């Protein structure tokens, strides 16, 4: 069957148009999903929860399980405590991040630079107005009162490849993060206290004077 020159031109033109429209539509969709997620997270003045974190390797084998608790409060306050199997504390005041490993008797202090600010858990305490500038965002509703958002970093220097946040009735229930080695980390939240009062002094670390303190650039 012969195809006329006019028909061939129309097909070519249509294909070219689709190649232009599709990325634009994708960006519009990302912007809308990012705005929805931002609006949802802005309602989180504080977030407190226990958690279970399971890490699965590229073969689907569970390689780690840990339990602990976290606190987050806007703007910029964050506290993470792992109790099992090893104790570790992570605290941020919006400018620096302190990591205390009691077993190592060591505290490391990092500046909260742009790369560290994209750490998934800091979405609960950091700035969320410009999510679409940092991530490509998509969303779906797999069930009644359930909303999932998937974030893919635009920067190649990100700490993860994709992040999925699952909300039920507006409450964050789970985070799933995949890294560049195809390792999946699943963070499930329990005993959630949303917007419950929490004092600023709850976001401080107390450790013995004898521990080694290591700072960026030191």
VODO-566915 format. One line per 4 residues: number of its first residue (from 1); their letters; for each residue x, y, z of C-alpha. Coordinates in Angstrom, 2 decimals. Each point is the difference from the previous one (the first is absolute). Last residue first. Example, Ala and Ser with C-alpha at 12.3 -4.5 7.8 and 13.67 -1.06 7.14 Angstrom:
residues 2
2 = SA = 13.67 -1.06 7.14; -1.37 -3.44 0.66;
***
This chain:
residues 218
218 = XXXX = 38.31 19.91 60.21; -1.72 0.85 -3.27; -3.35 -1.27 1.19; 0.14 -0.66 3.75;
214 = XXXX = 1.08 -3.03 2.01; -0.75 -0.17 3.73; 1.64 -2.88 1.89; -1.92 -1.02 3.12;
210 = XXXX = 1.39 0.77 3.49; -2.30 2.95 0.68; -2.87 -2.47 0.25; -3.04 0.36 -2.27;
206 = XXXX = -3.23 1.96 0.02; -1.49 0.82 -3.36; -2.65 2.66 -0.53; -3.36 -0.01 -1.77;
202 = XXXX = -2.20 -0.50 3.07; 1.10 3.50 1.08; -2.35 1.42 -2.64; -3.03 -1.29 1.92;
198 = XXXX = -2.51 -2.33 -1.62; -3.76 0.59 -0.12; -1.95 -2.52 -2.12; -0.28 0.96 -3.67;
194 = XXXX = -0.26 -3.65 -1.09; 0.77 -2.66 2.58; 0.55 -3.31 -1.82; 0.11 -3.22 2.03;
190 = XXXX = 1.62 -1.88 -2.90; 1.87 1.06 -3.15; 1.39 -2.38 -2.64; 3.34 0.79 -1.67;
186 = XXXX = 0.86 -2.25 -2.94; 3.55 0.19 -1.40; 0.56 -1.55 -3.43; 3.45 -0.71 -1.45;
182 = XXXX = 0.15 0.32 -3.77; 3.65 1.16 0.27; -1.00 3.58 -0.96; -2.31 0.24 3.00;
178 = XXXX = -3.68 -0.85 0.41; -2.06 1.66 2.73; -3.41 -1.12 1.25; -1.67 2.23 2.61;
174 = XXXX = -3.07 -1.09 1.95; -3.05 1.10 1.98; -0.19 3.77 -0.48; -3.43 1.19 1.15;
170 = XXXX = -2.28 1.75 -2.50; -2.75 -2.59 0.34; 2.59 -2.64 -0.84; 3.24 1.32 -1.49;
166 = XXXX = 2.72 -1.92 -1.85; 3.28 1.67 -0.93; 2.11 -1.52 -2.77; 3.62 0.99 -0.55;
162 = XXXX = 2.12 -0.56 -3.06; 3.67 -0.02 -0.97; 1.53 0.92 3.37; 2.73 2.13 1.59;
158 = XXXX = -0.11 2.43 -2.93; 2.97 1.04 -2.10; -1.77 -0.67 -3.30; -2.33 2.90 0.78;
154 = XXXX = -3.61 -0.14 -1.17; -0.91 -2.26 2.91; -2.90 -2.41 -0.61; -2.92 0.37 2.42;
150 = XXXX = -2.95 -2.41 0.07; -3.15 1.10 1.83; -2.62 -2.47 1.21; -3.47 0.89 1.24;
146 = XXXX = -2.33 -2.30 1.93; -3.50 1.09 1.11; -1.51 -2.92 -1.94; 2.63 -1.89 -1.94;
142 = XXXX = 2.84 0.26 -2.51; -0.22 3.82 -0.28; 2.82 1.23 -2.24; 2.73 2.62 -0.03;
138 = XXXX = 2.98 1.16 -2.02; 2.84 2.36 0.91; 3.15 0.87 -1.90; 2.17 1.35 2.76;
134 = XXXX = 2.12 3.02 1.02; -1.78 2.82 -1.84; -3.37 -1.71 0.43; 0.49 -0.06 3.78;
130 = XXXX = 0.22 3.77 0.20; -2.18 0.87 3.01; 1.09 -2.99 2.11; 2.59 1.54 2.34;
126 = XXXX = 1.18 -2.29 2.78; -1.53 -1.91 2.92; -1.90 -2.98 -1.38; 1.77 0.08 -3.36;
122 = XXXX = 3.13 -0.50 2.12; -0.78 -3.73 0.08; 0.76 -0.31 -3.71; 3.53 1.47 0.06;
118 = XXXX = -0.13 2.77 -2.63; 1.47 2.48 2.49; 3.19 -2.09 0.09; 0.74 0.90 -3.61;
114 = XXXX = -0.72 3.70 0.44; 2.26 0.34 3.03; -1.03 -0.57 3.61; 3.53 0.37 1.34;
110 = XXXX = 1.20 -3.20 1.61; 0.88 -0.86 3.61; 1.34 -3.46 0.87; -0.23 -1.32 3.56;
106 = XXXX = 2.03 -3.00 1.14; 0.09 -2.43 2.91; -0.05 -2.79 -2.60; -2.71 -1.91 1.83;
102 = XXXX = -1.75 3.28 0.89; -0.27 1.07 -3.66; -1.14 3.65 -0.07; -0.84 1.71 -3.29;
98 = XXXX = -0.42 3.78 0.04; -1.53 1.81 -2.98; 0.47 3.75 -0.46; -2.06 2.98 -1.16;
94 = XXXX = -3.63 -1.06 0.48; 0.52 -1.03 3.64; 0.68 -3.63 -0.89; 0.41 -3.07 2.22;
90 = XXXX = 1.01 -3.58 -0.76; 0.41 -2.56 2.79; 1.30 -3.58 -0.23; -0.43 -3.15 2.10;
86 = XXXX = 0.51 -3.32 -1.72; -2.49 -2.84 -0.61; -2.24 1.69 0.98; -0.34 3.43 1.64;
82 = XXXX = 0.23 2.41 -2.94; -0.76 3.59 0.96; -0.81 2.75 -2.48; -0.57 3.66 0.94;
78 = XXXX = -0.88 2.81 -2.41; -0.54 3.76 0.28; 0.03 2.03 -3.22; -3.05 2.21 0.19;
74 = XXXX = -2.05 -1.91 0.72; 0.07 -2.87 2.43; 1.11 -3.59 -0.43; 0.31 -2.79 2.57;
70 = XXXX = 1.19 -3.53 -0.65; -0.07 -3.42 1.61; 1.86 -3.28 -0.20; 0.11 -3.42 -1.54;
66 = XXXX = 2.44 -1.66 -2.39; -0.07 -2.80 -2.55; 2.84 -0.81 -2.38; 0.91 -2.25 -2.92;
62 = XXXX = -3.42 -1.21 -1.13; 0.48 -1.79 -3.30; -1.77 1.28 -3.11; 2.97 -0.62 -2.26;
58 = XXXX = 0.81 3.73 -0.30; 0.24 0.25 3.80; -2.83 0.60 2.49; 0.25 2.42 2.94;
54 = XXXX = -2.76 0.01 2.64; -0.65 2.99 2.25; -2.57 -0.24 2.79; -1.15 3.30 1.44;
50 = XXXX = -1.30 1.80 3.06; -1.62 3.33 -0.73; -0.05 3.74 0.54; -0.95 2.59 -2.61;
46 = XXXX = -0.23 3.76 0.53; -1.44 2.92 -1.95; -1.16 -2.51 -2.60; -2.67 1.89 -1.92;
42 = XXXX = 2.77 1.19 -2.33; 0.53 -3.64 -0.96; -3.40 -0.26 -1.71; 0.31 3.28 -1.88;
38 = XXXX = 3.47 -1.00 -1.19; -1.28 -3.37 -1.17; -2.80 1.61 -2.01; 2.38 2.59 -1.48;
34 = XXXX = 2.47 -2.73 -0.96; -2.80 -2.00 -1.66; -1.08 3.08 -2.00; 3.56 0.87 -1.01;
30 = XXXX = 0.70 -3.58 -1.02; -3.14 -0.11 -2.15; 0.97 3.27 -1.69; 3.52 -1.37 -0.53;
26 = XXXX = -1.39 -3.19 -1.53; -2.27 2.04 -2.27; 3.00 1.99 -1.22; 2.01 -3.18 -0.52;
22 = XXXX = -2.92 -1.50 -2.01; -0.78 3.11 -2.07; 3.32 0.25 -1.84; 0.35 -3.65 -0.97;
18 = XXXX = -3.72 -0.07 -0.82; 0.42 2.88 -2.45; 2.87 -1.77 -1.75; -2.07 -3.15 -0.35;
14 = XXXX = -2.91 2.02 -1.38; 2.25 1.69 -2.55; 1.45 -3.32 -1.14; -3.44 -1.58 -0.30;
10 = XXXX = -1.35 3.02 -1.88; 3.00 0.02 -2.35; -0.50 -3.70 -0.76; -3.67 0.62 -0.76;
6 = XXXX = 0.90 2.87 -2.36; 2.68 -2.04 -1.73; -2.52 -2.76 -0.61; 0.53 -3.41 1.55;
2 = XX = 0.09 -2.92 -2.42; -1.41 -3.35 1.04;
***
